[in-house]
């Protein structure tokens, strides 16, 4: 989240050209003869079909089904994988994986790998199936989320694969793209209280045909009930807020228009050039029909007369 508007050139490159951004990630190596079997029992995704250089998003869950981390798993050799997640959560991934390792023949350790994101209409898809550039890192990993497409260059040597015509983008442009697309982030939309279905992660990250894994019971039970959860991740458009007011929406409370019922809270916000307004991500109670009008205030005790109107919509905010 940034308090200023994105640089126009950077945002346009991320949407319509070749935009480059150095993403802050933590990476974890899981290697050994039991690596595949171990991760199959810990991750929500079926990783056995992955070829070397292939990747898939996955959930690392606690036994009660709550989220430990949202990760991407990349197969780096026959018996080795790298998991990457948002910066600041690598140690939690290591600790969680170590906790259930027991006598498994697998080594788990943090890495220091860079990740460079390339986004935009002119970004090539990289080698078919997300295969790596050569026999090892950097790996070229395809990305496709709510209309945002491109590749991530993960691992040592990533800078060498950045196209010469790429435009390096600022953090505000990157955050605007994320908010417009509704891509959840660890520490903002995702934490230890999150249920995968709330953040629209189940279809993307869960295999219902693989064997058992830690935390499976809650995911399966909710799926059987139609994924009805108390809240869901939505988009907010604050039409009367200026570029410098995006910060005010982060953590802001949301009410029904009459101001008598609290229905949610914003988690991220940015000035969004694709909207021409401040956009935000928020969790709203399932009783709120979309699209709808809500009102917001920076704190819970903001008087009703000072709460400001906004529109609540399904994601993505920009197609």
N, C-alpha and C positions, 0 to 999 in steps of 0.2 A: 504494500500500500504506500502511495506517495501523495503528497499534498498539492502537487502541481500537475498541470496538464502535460500529456506526452508531447515529445517533439514530433511534429507532423510527418517529417520525412521517415522517422523510425517506424511510426505506426503504419504508414502506407506500405513500407517495405515488408513488415510482418504480415500484412493482409494481402498485398497485391504484387510484391516483388520477391526479393530474397532478403529477409531480415535475419540477423544473427544476434544472439544474446547468450551470455555466459550464465548458465543456470547454476545456482548454489545447491548442490546435492551432497549427500553422504553415500558412500559406496561400501558394500560389505562383501567379502569373498567367502563362499561356502564351497569347499573342495574336499575330495576324498572318495574312496571307493563306494561309500554309502550316501554320497551327496544327493543323488537323484531320489533314492528311496526316502531319505530323511526329509527333504523339502516337500515331497509328495504328501507326507504326513503332517506338514506344518502350514502349507500354503493352500489357499482356496482354489487356486488355478491348477489345471492339469499341465504339468511341465514336461511330462515324459515325451510328448511328440516334438519338443523343440529341437531343431537342428543347431549345430554350432553357429553362433551369431544370431540366432533367433531370440525373440523376447516376447514377454506377455505381462500384462498388469496382474497383480494379485494382492490379496489381503493376508496379512499376518495377524491372527486373532488370538485373544485370550481364551481360556477354556469356556468362559461364559458367553462367548461370541462377540464381546466388545472389541474394538479395534486397538491393536498394538501399533500397526503401521500399514500404510498404503505404499506398496513397493512395485517396482518393475524388476522382473527376473530375466537375466540374459544368460544364455548358455555359452560359456567361453571355451569349453573343451568337453570331452566325453564325460568326465567326472568332476566338472567344476562349473560354478555359476557365480555371477555377480548380481547382487541386489542393490538397487539404488532407490533412495527416498529423499524427501525434502531435507535440506540442511538442518542440522540440529537434532535429528532423530536416528542417526546411525548407531549411536551407543545403545539406544533402546532396542533396536533391531538385533544387535549382537547379544545383548543381555537376554532378550526373549528367546532367541534361538539356542543359546547356551543352556537355558533353564531346562529344556526337554531333551538335551543331547544324550545324556546317560552314557552308555558304552558304544555309541555309534561311531564308526570310523569316518570322522569328518572334522575338518579344521575350519573354524569360523573366526574371521578377523576383519578389522576395518581396513579399507584402502584409502588412497588419496587420489582419486581419479577425477579429472575435469569432465564437465558436460557442456557442450555448446549446442544450443537449439537453433535450427534453421527453419523458418516458417515463411509462408507466402506462396502465391499462385505459381511462381516460377521455380520453386524448389523441386528438384528431382526426387524421386522416391528412393534413390540409392539402390544397391543390389537387391535383387528379388528376395522377398521374404525376410528382409531385414538382415541379410547376411553381412558378415564383417568385411571391412576393407583389408583384404589379405588374410593371413592365417591367424592374426591376433588383433589386439586393440590398435587404433580406435575402432569401435563398432558403430555401424551406421544403422540406427534403429528407427523404424517408421512410426509416425505419430498421426493419429486421426481422431479428433475429439470435437464433436458438435460443429463440424465445418472448419475447424482449424487443423491444417495438415502441414506436414513437413517431415523432418528427420531430426533426431538427436545424435550428435557425435560424442560417444562415450569412451573415455579412456585416454591414456597417454598418446600424444600425437594428434589430438583432435584439431588443434589450430591449423595443421597442415592441410586439412580437408575442407576448410572454409573457402567457398568460391571467391574469386577475386572481385566479383561484382556485388558481393553481399554488403549490406548496410548494417553496421553495428548499431543496436538500438538501446535506448535508455530504459531504466527500470520502470518508469511511468508507462511507457508504451507496452512493455511486457505485461505489466499488471492490468492494463486496460484490456489487452487481448484475453487474458485469463478470466477476468470478470465477465466480459461480454460472452465468452464461450461457456461460462459456468463450470470451470475446471476447479475442483476442490483441492485445497492445499493443507498439508499437515501443519498443525498449530493455528490454523484459522478456521476452516470448515471441518477439519478432521482432528479428533482427539480421542482420549480413552473412553469418552461417553458416547461416541458415535456408533450407530448401527448402520451397516453398509447400505441397507435399503433407503435410509433417510437421504443419503447423498447420491442416489442413483448409480451405485457402484456394482450392484449385483450382476447385472447382465454382462458387464465388461470384465469382471474379475473372478467370477465363480463358475466352476464346473460342477454340474449336478450328476455327472456320469463317472467321475473318478472315485477312488476309494475314500475312506474316512480321513479327516484331518482335524486338528485341534480347533475347536470353536464351531464345528459344522452344525451342531444341533440347533442353535438359534437361527442360523441362516436358513436351514431347511424348514424349520417350523414357520418362519415368517413367509417363506415362499409358498408354502402350502396354504397359507391364509390370505394369499394375494398381496403380500408385501404391504399390508396395512400397518403403518407405523404412526406414532403420534405427531410427528413433524416431518417436513420434507424441505430439501434445498430448493430455493426459488430465486428469481431475479427481482431486483427493486430498481425503479427509475425515479430518482428524486428530481423532478422537473424544475423546481425553483432553486436548486442548489448550484452554486458556481464552482468552477474548477478547484478553488482553494478550500472548499467546504467538504471535500470527499472524506477527509480525516474525521469529520464530525459524525459520519455515519458508521464508522467502525465501532461496534459494540452498542450501537443505538438500539433502543427498545422500539417495538412496533405495536400499534394498537389498531382496533377497528376504528372506522371514521368517527364514531361517537366518542371515542376515547375511553370507553368503559370496560374494554376487555383487552388485556395484553395477549398478543397472538404470536410474538416471535422476537427475533433479534438479528441484527446485521452482523456479518462476520468479516467481510472485506468490502472495500469500496474504491472507486477510481473515477476520474473524469474519463468518459468513454467517447472517443471521436465517432465511433459507429452509431452512437445514439444522439450525440450532440448534447448530452446531459451527464450528470453523475449517475453511474450505475453501481449497484451493490449486490452482493450475495447475502442471503439471509435464510435462516430456518423459520418456516411458518407452520403454525398448527394446521393439521389436516382439515379443520373446519372452515378454513379460508378458501373460498372458491377462486380459481384463477381464470382470467385476469380479474383483478379486484383493486379497490382503493384502500390504502392503509394510511395511518399517520405515524410519524416518527419523532422521537425526542432523544437527545443525547444521554439523558439520565432518566431513571425511573420516576423521579419526582418532578419532572418538567410539567408545569400546569397545562391543562388541556388546551387552553387558549393559545399556547405557544408551540404546540405540536404542529408539524408541517406535513402536508399531503405528499403522497408518493403512490406510484402504481406498482402493484405486485404482478409478476408474470412468470410463466414457465420459462425454463432455460432451453436453448441459449437466448440471450438478449439480442444478439446479432447473428443472423444466419450466415 
